[in-house]
Amino acid sequence: QVQLVESGGGLVQAGGSLRLSCAASGLTFSRYAMGWFRQAPGKEREFVLAINWSGSSTYYADSVKGRFTISRDNAKNTVFLQMNSLKPEDTAVYSCAATMRSSRDIANTGRMEYWGKGTLVTVSS
């Protein structure tokens, strides 16, 4: 059974940093493009970042470009989200997801085959 488990969320002050991890199991991890999404209270889920199967291509939402970085370690079946210069508006449940589609399509469609349950990030002002 495929499982994606996020970790690393918590409460941080504005301007601070946080690193999220997503551990995958039950799938051939290196065959999947991975993405991070977030959903704030009262808002729809939005795309944050994506990375292709090898890590050679990445895609970012405009709202996080220059502050967030996505990376992956296929040997560890893990994808990471490094968040710097956090803002209160970054507060959301962050979820990782996997797809065999191209990473380029993730931002446009948000269609993924597998989803984690998410981890809460709260940024105080």
FENSULDA-V135601 format. One record per backbone hydrogen bond with DSSP energy under -1.0 kcal/mol. CO is the residue of the C=O (numbers start at 0). NH is the residue of the N-H. E is the energy in kcal/mol with one decimal. If there is no record, write none. Layout:
CO/NH/E  CO/NH/E
This chain:
2/24/-2.0  4/22/-2.5  6/20/-2.5  9/121/-2.7  11/123/-2.8  12/15/-2.2  15/85/-2.2  17/82/-3.2  19/80/-2.4  20/6/-2.2  21/78/-2.0  22/4/-2.3  24/2/-2.4  26/28/-1.4  27/30/-2.1  28/31/-1.9  32/98/-2.3  33/50/-2.7  34/96/-2.1  35/47/-2.3  35/48/-1.4  36/94/-2.7  37/45/-3.0  38/92/-2.2  39/42/-2.2  45/37/-2.3  47/60/-2.7  48/35/-2.9  49/58/-2.2  50/33/-2.4  56/51/-2.2  58/49/-2.2  60/63/-1.5  60/64/-1.1  63/66/-2.4  63/67/-2.5  66/83/-1.7  68/81/-2.9  70/79/-3.2  72/75/-1.1  72/77/-1.8  76/23/-2.9  77/72/-3.0  78/21/-2.0  79/70/-1.5  80/19/-2.9  81/68/-2.3  82/17/-2.4  85/14/-3.1  86/89/-2.3  87/90/-1.8  91/120/-2.7  92/38/-1.7  93/118/-2.2  94/36/-2.9  95/115/-2.6  96/34/-2.4  97/112/-1.8  97/113/-1.8  98/32/-2.7  104/108/-2.5  105/109/-2.1  113/97/-2.2  118/93/-3.0  120/91/-1.9  121/11/-2.7  123/13/-2.4
